[in-house]
Amino acid sequence: MAVQKRDEPKTLPQVQFLTVAEVATLMRVSKMTVYRLVHGGELPAVRVGKSFRVPEKAVHDYLQNAYFDAG
């Protein structure tokens, strides 16, 4: 296990964030649908000022788990 020195800054994992408009385009839904998913807790997001940013991985995970067998 690596020991971190006191003066070394902690490195955060790289997370790619998307805007609500980018999520809507990626999912092919309206921005209002994305806001509903965020406010309903189905899609995690962080608030930056007055807008939301959604982790790209969260969008892909949501879509992966949204598949269902219609047959």
PDB file of N, CA, C and O in Angstrom:
ATOM      1  N   MET A   1       0.848  -1.179   0.000  1.00  0.00           N
ATOM      2  CA  MET A   1       0.000   0.000   0.000  1.00  0.00           C
ATOM      3  C   MET A   1       0.893   1.242   0.000  1.00  0.00           C
ATOM      4  O   MET A   1       1.833   1.335   0.789  1.00  0.00           O
ATOM      5  N   ALA A   2       0.602   2.171  -0.866  1.00  0.00           N
ATOM      6  CA  ALA A   2       1.403   3.392  -0.981  1.00  0.00           C
ATOM      7  C   ALA A   2       1.029   4.367   0.127  1.00  0.00           C
ATOM      8  O   ALA A   2      -0.146   4.551   0.446  1.00  0.00           O
ATOM      9  N   VAL A   3       2.039   4.978   0.698  1.00  0.00           N
ATOM     10  CA  VAL A   3       1.827   5.980   1.740  1.00  0.00           C
ATOM     11  C   VAL A   3       1.934   7.352   1.097  1.00  0.00           C
ATOM     12  O   VAL A   3       2.893   7.640   0.381  1.00  0.00           O
ATOM     13  N   GLN A   4       0.952   8.187   1.354  1.00  0.00           N
ATOM     14  CA  GLN A   4       0.941   9.524   0.776  1.00  0.00           C
ATOM     15  C   GLN A   4       1.694  10.481   1.685  1.00  0.00           C
ATOM     16  O   GLN A   4       1.471  10.521   2.895  1.00  0.00           O
ATOM     17  N   LYS A   5       2.585  11.244   1.083  1.00  0.00           N
ATOM     18  CA  LYS A   5       3.326  12.236   1.851  1.00  0.00           C
ATOM     19  C   LYS A   5       2.424  13.418   2.169  1.00  0.00           C
ATOM     20  O   LYS A   5       1.428  13.647   1.482  1.00  0.00           O
ATOM     21  N   ARG A   6       2.768  14.161   3.201  1.00  0.00           N
ATOM     22  CA  ARG A   6       1.947  15.287   3.623  1.00  0.00           C
ATOM     23  C   ARG A   6       1.793  16.359   2.561  1.00  0.00           C
ATOM     24  O   ARG A   6       0.710  16.924   2.404  1.00  0.00           O
ATOM     25  N   ASP A   7       2.868  16.648   1.826  1.00  0.00           N
ATOM     26  CA  ASP A   7       2.824  17.753   0.877  1.00  0.00           C
ATOM     27  C   ASP A   7       2.303  17.357  -0.511  1.00  0.00           C
ATOM     28  O   ASP A   7       2.167  18.210  -1.388  1.00  0.00           O
ATOM     29  N   GLU A   8       2.012  16.064  -0.712  1.00  0.00           N
ATOM     30  CA  GLU A   8       1.483  15.630  -2.006  1.00  0.00           C
ATOM     31  C   GLU A   8      -0.016  15.915  -2.060  1.00  0.00           C
ATOM     32  O   GLU A   8      -0.752  15.531  -1.150  1.00  0.00           O
ATOM     33  N   PRO A   9      -0.472  16.582  -3.113  1.00  0.00           N
ATOM     34  CA  PRO A   9      -1.914  16.807  -3.225  1.00  0.00           C
ATOM     35  C   PRO A   9      -2.630  15.507  -3.559  1.00  0.00           C
ATOM     36  O   PRO A   9      -2.102  14.665  -4.285  1.00  0.00           O
ATOM     37  N   LYS A  10      -3.811  15.354  -3.034  1.00  0.00           N
ATOM     38  CA  LYS A  10      -4.612  14.175  -3.345  1.00  0.00           C
ATOM     39  C   LYS A  10      -5.123  14.313  -4.772  1.00  0.00           C
ATOM     40  O   LYS A  10      -5.566  15.387  -5.181  1.00  0.00           O
ATOM     41  N   THR A  11      -5.060  13.243  -5.512  1.00  0.00           N
ATOM     42  CA  THR A  11      -5.568  13.282  -6.880  1.00  0.00           C
ATOM     43  C   THR A  11      -6.955  12.664  -6.912  1.00  0.00           C
ATOM     44  O   THR A  11      -7.180  11.575  -6.386  1.00  0.00           O
ATOM     45  N   LEU A  12      -7.859  13.363  -7.525  1.00  0.00           N
ATOM     46  CA  LEU A  12      -9.217  12.873  -7.674  1.00  0.00           C
ATOM     47  C   LEU A  12      -9.329  12.102  -8.978  1.00  0.00           C
ATOM     48  O   LEU A  12      -8.640  12.421  -9.947  1.00  0.00           O
ATOM     49  N   PRO A  13     -10.186  11.094  -9.015  1.00  0.00           N
ATOM     50  CA  PRO A  13     -10.366  10.384 -10.279  1.00  0.00           C
ATOM     51  C   PRO A  13     -10.963  11.320 -11.324  1.00  0.00           C
ATOM     52  O   PRO A  13     -11.783  12.179 -10.998  1.00  0.00           O
ATOM     53  N   GLN A  14     -10.559  11.156 -12.562  1.00  0.00           N
ATOM     54  CA  GLN A  14     -11.072  12.001 -13.644  1.00  0.00           C
ATOM     55  C   GLN A  14     -12.532  11.631 -13.923  1.00  0.00           C
ATOM     56  O   GLN A  14     -12.844  10.478 -14.218  1.00  0.00           O
ATOM     57  N   VAL A  15     -13.401  12.603 -13.829  1.00  0.00           N
ATOM     58  CA  VAL A  15     -14.817  12.404 -14.104  1.00  0.00           C
ATOM     59  C   VAL A  15     -15.206  13.378 -15.198  1.00  0.00           C
ATOM     60  O   VAL A  15     -14.945  14.577 -15.098  1.00  0.00           O
ATOM     61  N   GLN A  16     -15.823  12.863 -16.232  1.00  0.00           N
ATOM     62  CA  GLN A  16     -16.288  13.706 -17.329  1.00  0.00           C
ATOM     63  C   GLN A  16     -17.743  14.072 -17.058  1.00  0.00           C
ATOM     64  O   GLN A  16     -18.598  13.194 -16.948  1.00  0.00           O
ATOM     65  N   PHE A  17     -18.020  15.364 -16.952  1.00  0.00           N
ATOM     66  CA  PHE A  17     -19.382  15.817 -16.687  1.00  0.00           C
ATOM     67  C   PHE A  17     -20.037  16.319 -17.960  1.00  0.00           C
ATOM     68  O   PHE A  17     -19.379  16.885 -18.833  1.00  0.00           O
ATOM     69  N   LEU A  18     -21.344  16.106 -18.054  1.00  0.00           N
ATOM     70  CA  LEU A  18     -22.135  16.553 -19.193  1.00  0.00           C
ATOM     71  C   LEU A  18     -23.186  17.547 -18.719  1.00  0.00           C
ATOM     72  O   LEU A  18     -23.665  17.471 -17.588  1.00  0.00           O
ATOM     73  N   THR A  19     -23.536  18.475 -19.593  1.00  0.00           N
ATOM     74  CA  THR A  19     -24.630  19.394 -19.290  1.00  0.00           C
ATOM     75  C   THR A  19     -25.951  18.662 -19.480  1.00  0.00           C
ATOM     76  O   THR A  19     -25.996  17.576 -20.056  1.00  0.00           O
ATOM     77  N   VAL A  20     -27.016  19.266 -18.992  1.00  0.00           N
ATOM     78  CA  VAL A  20     -28.352  18.681 -19.168  1.00  0.00           C
ATOM     79  C   VAL A  20     -28.675  18.565 -20.660  1.00  0.00           C
ATOM     80  O   VAL A  20     -29.256  17.571 -21.094  1.00  0.00           O
ATOM     81  N   ALA A  21     -28.302  19.575 -21.440  1.00  0.00           N
ATOM     82  CA  ALA A  21     -28.565  19.540 -22.884  1.00  0.00           C
ATOM     83  C   ALA A  21     -27.792  18.391 -23.546  1.00  0.00           C
ATOM     84  O   ALA A  21     -28.323  17.708 -24.422  1.00  0.00           O
ATOM     85  N   GLU A  22     -26.548  18.181 -23.130  1.00  0.00           N
ATOM     86  CA  GLU A  22     -25.759  17.088 -23.696  1.00  0.00           C
ATOM     87  C   GLU A  22     -26.334  15.727 -23.323  1.00  0.00           C
ATOM     88  O   GLU A  22     -26.352  14.811 -24.145  1.00  0.00           O
ATOM     89  N   VAL A  23     -26.806  15.594 -22.082  1.00  0.00           N
ATOM     90  CA  VAL A  23     -27.444  14.342 -21.652  1.00  0.00           C
ATOM     91  C   VAL A  23     -28.709  14.101 -22.464  1.00  0.00           C
ATOM     92  O   VAL A  23     -28.958  12.982 -22.911  1.00  0.00           O
ATOM     93  N   ALA A  24     -29.502  15.140 -22.654  1.00  0.00           N
ATOM     94  CA  ALA A  24     -30.744  15.016 -23.427  1.00  0.00           C
ATOM     95  C   ALA A  24     -30.448  14.567 -24.852  1.00  0.00           C
ATOM     96  O   ALA A  24     -31.151  13.712 -25.392  1.00  0.00           O
ATOM     97  N   THR A  25     -29.423  15.129 -25.459  1.00  0.00           N
ATOM     98  CA  THR A  25     -29.045  14.730 -26.817  1.00  0.00           C
ATOM     99  C   THR A  25     -28.571  13.289 -26.845  1.00  0.00           C
ATOM    100  O   THR A  25     -28.959  12.522 -27.726  1.00  0.00           O
ATOM    101  N   LEU A  26     -27.737  12.919 -25.893  1.00  0.00           N
ATOM    102  CA  LEU A  26     -27.209  11.561 -25.829  1.00  0.00           C
ATOM    103  C   LEU A  26     -28.319  10.529 -25.635  1.00  0.00           C
ATOM    104  O   LEU A  26     -28.294   9.457 -26.240  1.00  0.00           O
ATOM    105  N   MET A  27     -29.296  10.865 -24.782  1.00  0.00           N
ATOM    106  CA  MET A  27     -30.395   9.946 -24.499  1.00  0.00           C
ATOM    107  C   MET A  27     -31.554  10.081 -25.479  1.00  0.00           C
ATOM    108  O   MET A  27     -32.475   9.264 -25.491  1.00  0.00           O
ATOM    109  N   ARG A  28     -31.492  11.127 -26.300  1.00  0.00           N
ATOM    110  CA  ARG A  28     -32.574  11.427 -27.252  1.00  0.00           C
ATOM    111  C   ARG A  28     -33.911  11.638 -26.556  1.00  0.00           C
ATOM    112  O   ARG A  28     -34.942  11.084 -26.937  1.00  0.00           O
ATOM    113  N   VAL A  29     -33.844  12.471 -25.513  1.00  0.00           N
ATOM    114  CA  VAL A  29     -35.046  12.874 -24.776  1.00  0.00           C
ATOM    115  C   VAL A  29     -34.986  14.387 -24.610  1.00  0.00           C
ATOM    116  O   VAL A  29     -34.006  15.021 -25.001  1.00  0.00           O
ATOM    117  N   SER A  30     -36.031  14.964 -24.032  1.00  0.00           N
ATOM    118  CA  SER A  30     -36.039  16.407 -23.811  1.00  0.00           C
ATOM    119  C   SER A  30     -35.221  16.757 -22.572  1.00  0.00           C
ATOM    120  O   SER A  30     -34.934  15.900 -21.736  1.00  0.00           O
ATOM    121  N   LYS A  31     -34.853  18.031 -22.471  1.00  0.00           N
ATOM    122  CA  LYS A  31     -34.146  18.492 -21.284  1.00  0.00           C
ATOM    123  C   LYS A  31     -35.030  18.331 -20.043  1.00  0.00           C
ATOM    124  O   LYS A  31     -34.532  18.035 -18.957  1.00  0.00           O
ATOM    125  N   MET A  32     -36.337  18.526 -20.209  1.00  0.00           N
ATOM    126  CA  MET A  32     -37.263  18.382 -19.085  1.00  0.00           C
ATOM    127  C   MET A  32     -37.234  16.949 -18.542  1.00  0.00           C
ATOM    128  O   MET A  32     -37.326  16.746 -17.332  1.00  0.00           O
ATOM    129  N   THR A  33     -37.106  15.962 -19.421  1.00  0.00           N
ATOM    130  CA  THR A  33     -37.013  14.568 -18.987  1.00  0.00           C
ATOM    131  C   THR A  33     -35.744  14.359 -18.162  1.00  0.00           C
ATOM    132  O   THR A  33     -35.769  13.657 -17.151  1.00  0.00           O
ATOM    133  N   VAL A  34     -34.646  14.962 -18.587  1.00  0.00           N
ATOM    134  CA  VAL A  34     -33.393  14.852 -17.828  1.00  0.00           C
ATOM    135  C   VAL A  34     -33.565  15.501 -16.458  1.00  0.00           C
ATOM    136  O   VAL A  34     -33.145  14.930 -15.452  1.00  0.00           O
ATOM    137  N   TYR A  35     -34.176  16.684 -16.403  1.00  0.00           N
ATOM    138  CA  TYR A  35     -34.419  17.335 -15.118  1.00  0.00           C
ATOM    139  C   TYR A  35     -35.285  16.456 -14.217  1.00  0.00           C
ATOM    140  O   TYR A  35     -35.034  16.375 -13.015  1.00  0.00           O
ATOM    141  N   ARG A  36     -36.297  15.798 -14.777  1.00  0.00           N
ATOM    142  CA  ARG A  36     -37.149  14.904 -13.989  1.00  0.00           C
ATOM    143  C   ARG A  36     -36.342  13.737 -13.422  1.00  0.00           C
ATOM    144  O   ARG A  36     -36.527  13.353 -12.267  1.00  0.00           O
ATOM    145  N   LEU A  37     -35.448  13.173 -14.237  1.00  0.00           N
ATOM    146  CA  LEU A  37     -34.607  12.067 -13.779  1.00  0.00           C
ATOM    147  C   LEU A  37     -33.670  12.521 -12.662  1.00  0.00           C
ATOM    148  O   LEU A  37     -33.456  11.793 -11.693  1.00  0.00           O
ATOM    149  N   VAL A  38     -33.116  13.716 -12.797  1.00  0.00           N
ATOM    150  CA  VAL A  38     -32.210  14.252 -11.780  1.00  0.00           C
ATOM    151  C   VAL A  38     -32.978  14.535 -10.489  1.00  0.00           C
ATOM    152  O   VAL A  38     -32.561  14.103  -9.415  1.00  0.00           O
ATOM    153  N   HIS A  39     -34.091  15.252 -10.587  1.00  0.00           N
ATOM    154  CA  HIS A  39     -34.858  15.602  -9.389  1.00  0.00           C
ATOM    155  C   HIS A  39     -35.497  14.383  -8.742  1.00  0.00           C
ATOM    156  O   HIS A  39     -35.729  14.374  -7.533  1.00  0.00           O
ATOM    157  N   GLY A  40     -35.781  13.359  -9.529  1.00  0.00           N
ATOM    158  CA  GLY A  40     -36.361  12.125  -8.991  1.00  0.00           C
ATOM    159  C   GLY A  40     -35.321  11.183  -8.403  1.00  0.00           C
ATOM    160  O   GLY A  40     -35.666  10.135  -7.858  1.00  0.00           O
ATOM    161  N   GLY A  41     -34.056  11.550  -8.511  1.00  0.00           N
ATOM    162  CA  GLY A  41     -33.007  10.719  -7.943  1.00  0.00           C
ATOM    163  C   GLY A  41     -32.587   9.543  -8.803  1.00  0.00           C
ATOM    164  O   GLY A  41     -31.781   8.719  -8.369  1.00  0.00           O
ATOM    165  N   GLU A  42     -33.117   9.447 -10.017  1.00  0.00           N
ATOM    166  CA  GLU A  42     -32.762   8.331 -10.902  1.00  0.00           C
ATOM    167  C   GLU A  42     -31.435   8.560 -11.614  1.00  0.00           C
ATOM    168  O   GLU A  42     -30.791   7.607 -12.054  1.00  0.00           O
ATOM    169  N   LEU A  43     -31.029   9.813 -11.726  1.00  0.00           N
ATOM    170  CA  LEU A  43     -29.787  10.172 -12.400  1.00  0.00           C
ATOM    171  C   LEU A  43     -29.020  11.124 -11.489  1.00  0.00           C
ATOM    172  O   LEU A  43     -29.497  12.227 -11.219  1.00  0.00           O
ATOM    173  N   PRO A  44     -27.833  10.722 -11.004  1.00  0.00           N
ATOM    174  CA  PRO A  44     -27.084  11.602 -10.111  1.00  0.00           C
ATOM    175  C   PRO A  44     -26.552  12.827 -10.845  1.00  0.00           C
ATOM    176  O   PRO A  44     -26.237  12.763 -12.033  1.00  0.00           O
ATOM    177  N   ALA A  45     -26.457  13.919 -10.140  1.00  0.00           N
ATOM    178  CA  ALA A  45     -25.951  15.161 -10.731  1.00  0.00           C
ATOM    179  C   ALA A  45     -25.372  16.034  -9.631  1.00  0.00           C
ATOM    180  O   ALA A  45     -25.705  15.891  -8.454  1.00  0.00           O
ATOM    181  N   VAL A  46     -24.498  16.939 -10.042  1.00  0.00           N
ATOM    182  CA  VAL A  46     -23.981  17.941  -9.117  1.00  0.00           C
ATOM    183  C   VAL A  46     -24.459  19.294  -9.589  1.00  0.00           C
ATOM    184  O   VAL A  46     -24.605  19.538 -10.787  1.00  0.00           O
ATOM    185  N   ARG A  47     -24.700  20.162  -8.640  1.00  0.00           N
ATOM    186  CA  ARG A  47     -25.162  21.500  -8.985  1.00  0.00           C
ATOM    187  C   ARG A  47     -23.956  22.426  -9.071  1.00  0.00           C
ATOM    188  O   ARG A  47     -23.143  22.491  -8.149  1.00  0.00           O
ATOM    189  N   VAL A  48     -23.852  23.130 -10.174  1.00  0.00           N
ATOM    190  CA  VAL A  48     -22.784  24.107 -10.377  1.00  0.00           C
ATOM    191  C   VAL A  48     -23.480  25.437 -10.643  1.00  0.00           C
ATOM    192  O   VAL A  48     -24.000  25.669 -11.735  1.00  0.00           O
ATOM    193  N   GLY A  49     -23.486  26.298  -9.647  1.00  0.00           N
ATOM    194  CA  GLY A  49     -24.235  27.540  -9.775  1.00  0.00           C
ATOM    195  C   GLY A  49     -25.717  27.220  -9.876  1.00  0.00           C
ATOM    196  O   GLY A  49     -26.291  26.591  -8.987  1.00  0.00           O
ATOM    197  N   LYS A  50     -26.326  27.657 -10.963  1.00  0.00           N
ATOM    198  CA  LYS A  50     -27.753  27.403 -11.166  1.00  0.00           C
ATOM    199  C   LYS A  50     -28.013  26.214 -12.079  1.00  0.00           C
ATOM    200  O   LYS A  50     -29.168  25.870 -12.331  1.00  0.00           O
ATOM    201  N   SER A  51     -26.963  25.587 -12.572  1.00  0.00           N
ATOM    202  CA  SER A  51     -27.148  24.480 -13.511  1.00  0.00           C
ATOM    203  C   SER A  51     -26.655  23.162 -12.927  1.00  0.00           C
ATOM    204  O   SER A  51     -25.983  23.142 -11.896  1.00  0.00           O
ATOM    205  N   PHE A  52     -26.992  22.074 -13.588  1.00  0.00           N
ATOM    206  CA  PHE A  52     -26.599  20.737 -13.162  1.00  0.00           C
ATOM    207  C   PHE A  52     -25.572  20.174 -14.121  1.00  0.00           C
ATOM    208  O   PHE A  52     -25.560  20.503 -15.307  1.00  0.00           O
ATOM    209  N   ARG A  53     -24.707  19.316 -13.590  1.00  0.00           N
ATOM    210  CA  ARG A  53     -23.770  18.550 -14.406  1.00  0.00           C
ATOM    211  C   ARG A  53     -23.935  17.094 -14.005  1.00  0.00           C
ATOM    212  O   ARG A  53     -24.006  16.764 -12.822  1.00  0.00           O
ATOM    213  N   VAL A  54     -23.995  16.230 -15.013  1.00  0.00           N
ATOM    214  CA  VAL A  54     -24.230  14.806 -14.795  1.00  0.00           C
ATOM    215  C   VAL A  54     -22.978  14.039 -15.202  1.00  0.00           C
ATOM    216  O   VAL A  54     -22.461  14.250 -16.299  1.00  0.00           O
ATOM    217  N   PRO A  55     -22.480  13.150 -14.336  1.00  0.00           N
ATOM    218  CA  PRO A  55     -21.322  12.347 -14.722  1.00  0.00           C
ATOM    219  C   PRO A  55     -21.658  11.473 -15.937  1.00  0.00           C
ATOM    220  O   PRO A  55     -22.692  10.805 -15.961  1.00  0.00           O
ATOM    221  N   GLU A  56     -20.784  11.483 -16.932  1.00  0.00           N
ATOM    222  CA  GLU A  56     -21.033  10.721 -18.151  1.00  0.00           C
ATOM    223  C   GLU A  56     -21.253   9.241 -17.850  1.00  0.00           C
ATOM    224  O   GLU A  56     -22.117   8.606 -18.454  1.00  0.00           O
ATOM    225  N   LYS A  57     -20.483   8.695 -16.926  1.00  0.00           N
ATOM    226  CA  LYS A  57     -20.625   7.280 -16.575  1.00  0.00           C
ATOM    227  C   LYS A  57     -22.013   6.990 -16.019  1.00  0.00           C
ATOM    228  O   LYS A  57     -22.569   5.921 -16.268  1.00  0.00           O
ATOM    229  N   ALA A  58     -22.575   7.930 -15.272  1.00  0.00           N
ATOM    230  CA  ALA A  58     -23.918   7.745 -14.709  1.00  0.00           C
ATOM    231  C   ALA A  58     -24.963   7.629 -15.807  1.00  0.00           C
ATOM    232  O   ALA A  58     -25.919   6.863 -15.682  1.00  0.00           O
ATOM    233  N   VAL A  59     -24.783   8.391 -16.883  1.00  0.00           N
ATOM    234  CA  VAL A  59     -25.725   8.313 -18.014  1.00  0.00           C
ATOM    235  C   VAL A  59     -25.629   6.943 -18.666  1.00  0.00           C
ATOM    236  O   VAL A  59     -26.649   6.312 -18.944  1.00  0.00           O
ATOM    237  N   HIS A  60     -24.399   6.478 -18.913  1.00  0.00           N
ATOM    238  CA  HIS A  60     -24.216   5.167 -19.532  1.00  0.00           C
ATOM    239  C   HIS A  60     -24.743   4.051 -18.630  1.00  0.00           C
ATOM    240  O   HIS A  60     -25.357   3.101 -19.115  1.00  0.00           O
ATOM    241  N   ASP A  61     -24.508   4.160 -17.326  1.00  0.00           N
ATOM    242  CA  ASP A  61     -25.028   3.165 -16.381  1.00  0.00           C
ATOM    243  C   ASP A  61     -26.552   3.159 -16.378  1.00  0.00           C
ATOM    244  O   ASP A  61     -27.170   2.094 -16.364  1.00  0.00           O
ATOM    245  N   TYR A  62     -27.157   4.336 -16.391  1.00  0.00           N
ATOM    246  CA  TYR A  62     -28.613   4.438 -16.405  1.00  0.00           C
ATOM    247  C   TYR A  62     -29.186   3.753 -17.653  1.00  0.00           C
ATOM    248  O   TYR A  62     -30.140   2.979 -17.570  1.00  0.00           O
ATOM    249  N   LEU A  63     -28.588   4.054 -18.796  1.00  0.00           N
ATOM    250  CA  LEU A  63     -29.078   3.467 -20.044  1.00  0.00           C
ATOM    251  C   LEU A  63     -28.867   1.953 -20.060  1.00  0.00           C
ATOM    252  O   LEU A  63     -29.725   1.214 -20.541  1.00  0.00           O
ATOM    253  N   GLN A  64     -27.732   1.491 -19.539  1.00  0.00           N
ATOM    254  CA  GLN A  64     -27.454   0.054 -19.491  1.00  0.00           C
ATOM    255  C   GLN A  64     -28.486  -0.666 -18.633  1.00  0.00           C
ATOM    256  O   GLN A  64     -28.938  -1.756 -18.985  1.00  0.00           O
ATOM    257  N   ASN A  65     -28.861  -0.062 -17.511  1.00  0.00           N
ATOM    258  CA  ASN A  65     -29.831  -0.680 -16.604  1.00  0.00           C
ATOM    259  C   ASN A  65     -31.274  -0.477 -17.049  1.00  0.00           C
ATOM    260  O   ASN A  65     -32.187  -1.064 -16.468  1.00  0.00           O
ATOM    261  N   ALA A  66     -31.490   0.344 -18.067  1.00  0.00           N
ATOM    262  CA  ALA A  66     -32.851   0.634 -18.529  1.00  0.00           C
ATOM    263  C   ALA A  66     -33.372  -0.395 -19.521  1.00  0.00           C
ATOM    264  O   ALA A  66     -34.560  -0.397 -19.843  1.00  0.00           O
ATOM    265  N   TYR A  67     -32.494  -1.270 -20.009  1.00  0.00           N
ATOM    266  CA  TYR A  67     -32.939  -2.300 -20.944  1.00  0.00           C
ATOM    267  C   TYR A  67     -33.924  -3.243 -20.273  1.00  0.00           C
ATOM    268  O   TYR A  67     -33.758  -3.609 -19.110  1.00  0.00           O
ATOM    269  N   PHE A  68     -34.948  -3.630 -21.015  1.00  0.00           N
ATOM    270  CA  PHE A  68     -35.885  -4.605 -20.488  1.00  0.00           C
ATOM    271  C   PHE A  68     -36.347  -5.502 -21.633  1.00  0.00           C
ATOM    272  O   PHE A  68     -36.301  -5.117 -22.802  1.00  0.00           O
ATOM    273  N   ASP A  69     -36.791  -6.700 -21.274  1.00  0.00           N
ATOM    274  CA  ASP A  69     -37.231  -7.667 -22.262  1.00  0.00           C
ATOM    275  C   ASP A  69     -38.737  -7.507 -22.492  1.00  0.00           C
ATOM    276  O   ASP A  69     -39.549  -7.806 -21.616  1.00  0.00           O
ATOM    277  N   ALA A  70     -39.084  -7.035 -23.675  1.00  0.00           N
ATOM    278  CA  ALA A  70     -40.494  -6.767 -23.980  1.00  0.00           C
ATOM    279  C   ALA A  70     -41.222  -8.024 -24.462  1.00  0.00           C
ATOM    280  O   ALA A  70     -42.437  -7.987 -24.659  1.00  0.00           O
ATOM    281  N   GLY A  71     -40.521  -9.110 -24.652  1.00  0.00           N
ATOM    282  CA  GLY A  71     -41.113 -10.313 -25.224  1.00  0.00           C
ATOM    283  C   GLY A  71     -41.608 -11.250 -24.205  1.00  0.00           C
ATOM    284  O   GLY A  71     -42.134 -12.310 -24.544  1.00  0.00           O
TER     285      GLY A  71
END
